[in-house]
Structure formats: C-alpha cells, structure tokens
Amino acid sequence: MEGIYSKEQKVCKIAKARPETVQFLLSFSKSMHVIDYKNMKFENVLN
C-alpha cells in the first residue's frame, strides 16, 4: 500500500463534461428534496 501512495503521479486527466450533462445534474439537484423524520430519510424527486 505504501508504494502506491508514496509515488508521485505525473499523468492526470481532467474530466470534461458536456453542457447538457451539467444542466441535467443541476436540474436534478434542484428537483430532489430530502426530508428527515425521526431516524428515517425520505427522498423525493419532483417532476
């Protein structure tokens, strides 16, 4: 394990997202509501 994390990684790829993907994720996060009730969580997605 030590050998994996102690080496410096020289190659790093930057992930690029299309504008449609970003818009979809933003819309989904706006429509999702999480309600906490006692020890339970309810997730609602409003369409």
OpenMM code with the backbone's topology and positions (N, CA, C; nanometers):
from openmm import Vec3, app, unit

residues = "MET GLU GLY ILE TYR SER LYS GLU GLN LYS VAL CYS LYS ILE ALA LYS ALA ARG PRO GLU THR VAL GLN PHE LEU LEU SER PHE SER LYS SER MET HIS VAL ILE ASP TYR LYS ASN MET LYS PHE GLU ASN VAL LEU ASN".split()
positions = [
    Vec3(0.0815, -0.1198, 0.0000),
    Vec3(0.0000, 0.0000, 0.0000),
    Vec3(0.0860, 0.1264, 0.0000),
    Vec3(0.1937, 0.1233, 0.0764),
    Vec3(0.2772, 0.2416, 0.0857),
    Vec3(0.3365, 0.2794, -0.0490),
    Vec3(0.3745, 0.1785, -0.1273),
    Vec3(0.4335, 0.2041, -0.2576),
    Vec3(0.3369, 0.2712, -0.3534),
    Vec3(0.2103, 0.2423, -0.3408),
    Vec3(0.1100, 0.3009, -0.4303),
    Vec3(0.0935, 0.4498, -0.4039),
    Vec3(0.0855, 0.4868, -0.2771),
    Vec3(0.0549, 0.6251, -0.2425),
    Vec3(0.1786, 0.7137, -0.2308),
    Vec3(0.2952, 0.6553, -0.2162),
    Vec3(0.4142, 0.7382, -0.1994),
    Vec3(0.4724, 0.7853, -0.3320),
    Vec3(0.4375, 0.7206, -0.4432),
    Vec3(0.4880, 0.7633, -0.5732),
    Vec3(0.4090, 0.8829, -0.6247),
    Vec3(0.4819, 0.9756, -0.6841),
    Vec3(0.4163, 1.0923, -0.7418),
    Vec3(0.3600, 1.0544, -0.8780),
    Vec3(0.2339, 1.0821, -0.8986),
    Vec3(0.1711, 1.0524, -1.0263),
    Vec3(0.1895, 1.1720, -1.1186),
    Vec3(0.2431, 1.1466, -1.2365),
    Vec3(0.2742, 1.2544, -1.3292),
    Vec3(0.1648, 1.2759, -1.4333),
    Vec3(0.0785, 1.1785, -1.4510),
    Vec3(-0.0255, 1.1893, -1.5517),
    Vec3(-0.1600, 1.2098, -1.4815),
    Vec3(-0.2264, 1.3153, -1.5189),
    Vec3(-0.3569, 1.3450, -1.4621),
    Vec3(-0.4472, 1.3933, -1.5753),
    Vec3(-0.5556, 1.3238, -1.5957),
    Vec3(-0.6505, 1.3642, -1.6997),
    Vec3(-0.7635, 1.4436, -1.6357),
    Vec3(-0.7935, 1.5558, -1.6940),
    Vec3(-0.9025, 1.6394, -1.6455),
    Vec3(-1.0301, 1.5950, -1.7151),
    Vec3(-1.1294, 1.5651, -1.6347),
    Vec3(-1.2573, 1.5218, -1.6890),
    Vec3(-1.3336, 1.6436, -1.7409),
    Vec3(-1.3888, 1.6306, -1.8585),
    Vec3(-1.4681, 1.7382, -1.9174),
    Vec3(-1.6104, 1.6889, -1.9347),
    Vec3(-1.7041, 1.7722, -1.8960),
    Vec3(-1.8454, 1.7375, -1.9083),
    Vec3(-1.9098, 1.8275, -2.0130),
    Vec3(-2.0019, 1.7687, -2.0876),
    Vec3(-2.0752, 1.8487, -2.1856),
    Vec3(-2.1736, 1.9400, -2.1132),
    Vec3(-2.2099, 2.0512, -2.1712),
    Vec3(-2.3069, 2.1420, -2.1080),
    Vec3(-2.4407, 2.0736, -2.0794),
    Vec3(-2.4808, 1.9794, -2.1637),
    Vec3(-2.6074, 1.9085, -2.1414),
    Vec3(-2.6012, 1.8266, -2.0128),
    Vec3(-2.4862, 1.7661, -1.9872),
    Vec3(-2.4698, 1.6853, -1.8667),
    Vec3(-2.4751, 1.7723, -1.7422),
    Vec3(-2.4087, 1.8850, -1.7476),
    Vec3(-2.4091, 1.9771, -1.6332),
    Vec3(-2.5501, 2.0285, -1.6081),
    Vec3(-2.6214, 2.0638, -1.7130),
    Vec3(-2.7582, 2.1139, -1.6982),
    Vec3(-2.8496, 2.0075, -1.6403),
    Vec3(-2.8338, 1.8820, -1.6835),
    Vec3(-2.9140, 1.7724, -1.6303),
    Vec3(-2.8894, 1.7552, -1.4807),
    Vec3(-2.7638, 1.7559, -1.4397),
    Vec3(-2.7322, 1.7378, -1.2982),
    Vec3(-2.7834, 1.8537, -1.2132),
    Vec3(-2.7734, 1.9758, -1.2640),
    Vec3(-2.8257, 2.0900, -1.1900),
    Vec3(-2.9775, 2.0840, -1.1769),
    Vec3(-3.0448, 2.0451, -1.2830),
    Vec3(-3.1905, 2.0334, -1.2784),
    Vec3(-3.2338, 1.9245, -1.1818),
    Vec3(-3.1620, 1.8120, -1.1834),
    Vec3(-3.1957, 1.7023, -1.0929),
    Vec3(-3.1754, 1.7437, -0.9483),
    Vec3(-3.0657, 1.8122, -0.9193),
    Vec3(-3.0395, 1.8516, -0.7811),
    Vec3(-3.1409, 1.9541, -0.7317),
    Vec3(-3.1925, 2.0370, -0.8215),
    Vec3(-3.2948, 2.1334, -0.7822),
    Vec3(-3.4277, 2.0648, -0.7530),
    Vec3(-3.4567, 1.9536, -0.8214),
    Vec3(-3.5853, 1.8873, -0.8044),
    Vec3(-3.5840, 1.7842, -0.6921),
    Vec3(-3.4682, 1.7524, -0.6369),
    Vec3(-3.4601, 1.6495, -0.5331),
    Vec3(-3.4667, 1.7126, -0.3952),
    Vec3(-3.5531, 1.6571, -0.3119),
    Vec3(-3.5692, 1.7039, -0.1748),
    Vec3(-3.5536, 1.5858, -0.0803),
    Vec3(-3.4779, 1.6061, 0.0273),
    Vec3(-3.4579, 1.5032, 0.1280),
    Vec3(-3.5233, 1.5521, 0.2566),
    Vec3(-3.6103, 1.4675, 0.3114),
    Vec3(-3.6821, 1.5013, 0.4342),
    Vec3(-3.6365, 1.4052, 0.5437),
    Vec3(-3.5917, 1.4600, 0.6560),
    Vec3(-3.5543, 1.3793, 0.7719),
    Vec3(-3.6723, 1.3738, 0.8680),
    Vec3(-3.7116, 1.2542, 0.9059),
    Vec3(-3.8190, 1.2354, 1.0029),
    Vec3(-3.7753, 1.1286, 1.1003),
    Vec3(-3.7538, 1.1680, 1.2228),
    Vec3(-3.7014, 1.0797, 1.3275),
    Vec3(-3.5716, 1.0171, 1.2790),
    Vec3(-3.5619, 0.8876, 1.2652),
    Vec3(-3.4390, 0.8223, 1.2205),
    Vec3(-3.4474, 0.7790, 1.0741),
    Vec3(-3.5375, 0.8385, 0.9976),
    Vec3(-3.5574, 0.7981, 0.8591),
    Vec3(-3.5322, 0.9160, 0.7665),
    Vec3(-3.4915, 0.8838, 0.6441),
    Vec3(-3.4748, 0.9855, 0.5406),
    Vec3(-3.5641, 0.9491, 0.4230),
    Vec3(-3.6364, 1.0469, 0.3752),
    Vec3(-3.7219, 1.0287, 0.2585),
    Vec3(-3.6692, 1.1175, 0.1468),
    Vec3(-3.6505, 1.0581, 0.0301),
    Vec3(-3.6029, 1.1334, -0.0852),
    Vec3(-3.7155, 1.1463, -0.1862),
    Vec3(-3.7442, 1.2682, -0.2259),
    Vec3(-3.8489, 1.2953, -0.3243),
    Vec3(-3.7884, 1.3650, -0.4438),
    Vec3(-3.8249, 1.3182, -0.5613),
    Vec3(-3.7841, 1.3853, -0.6844),
    Vec3(-3.9106, 1.4414, -0.7470),
    Vec3(-3.9169, 1.5735, -0.7536),
    Vec3(-4.0348, 1.6394, -0.8090),
    Vec3(-4.0200, 1.6533, -0.9591),
    Vec3(-4.1157, 1.6055, -1.0319),
    Vec3(-4.1113, 1.6144, -1.1788),
    Vec3(-4.1879, 1.7363, -1.2249),
] * unit.nanometer
topology = app.Topology()
chain = topology.addChain("A")
for resn in residues:
    res = topology.addResidue(resn, chain)
    for name in ("N", "CA", "C"):
        topology.addAtom(name, app.Element.getBySymbol(name[0]), res)
